[in-house]
Amino acid sequence: MGLTSEEFAEELLKEEKVAVVPGSVFGQGGDGHIRCSYAASMDNLQKTIERMDRFVGKRI
């Protein structure tokens, strides 16, 4: 995909209104990863997964 974890998190928020934490904020080894909170209803989690899938699908 060619994005840093910061770029991924920023673009995901802008395009799909999904907030994640870039892994790089947890140290150098975290780049290339994101962190998500699952403290939400199953309905909201399903919608979030669909938005993330759409976001990634546009880039592959």
N, C-alpha and C positions, 0 to 999 in steps of 0.2 A: 504494500500500500504506500510505502514511502513517507509516512508521517511519524514525527516524534510523538511521544505520549501526550505532550502539551498541545501539539497541533491537533491530534485526534480529539482530545477532550474539548478544545475550543470549537472546532468545526462541528462536532456532534451537538454541542449546546446550541450553536447558531442555527444549524440546519434542522435539527430534530427536537430541540428543546429537552434534551436529556443531559443531565449533569452527572459527570463522573470525575474522579480524581486521577490526574496523571500519575503513573507510578514513579516518575522521576522525582517527585517531591519526597519520596521515601529513600532516596539515595540513587547512586549511579546505576546500580543493578536493577532498579525498577523501571528504567526507560524501556519502552516497548510493551509495557503493561498498563492496565488501568485498574482502579479499585472502584467498586460499586457498593451501594448500600441496598440491602434487601428488606429494609424495614418499611414495607408497603403492602398494600392488599395484593392478592393474587391477580386481580383484574388489572391493576396499575403495573404490576411486574410484566404481565403478558403484553400490554401496550408498549412498554419500554423495550422489551425484546424485539417486538415488531419494528419499532423505530430504529433500533440499532441494526437490525438485519437489513432494513432499507438503506441505511447510511453506508454500511459496508458493501452491500450489493452494488451500489453506484460506483464503487472504486475497484472492483475486481473484474 
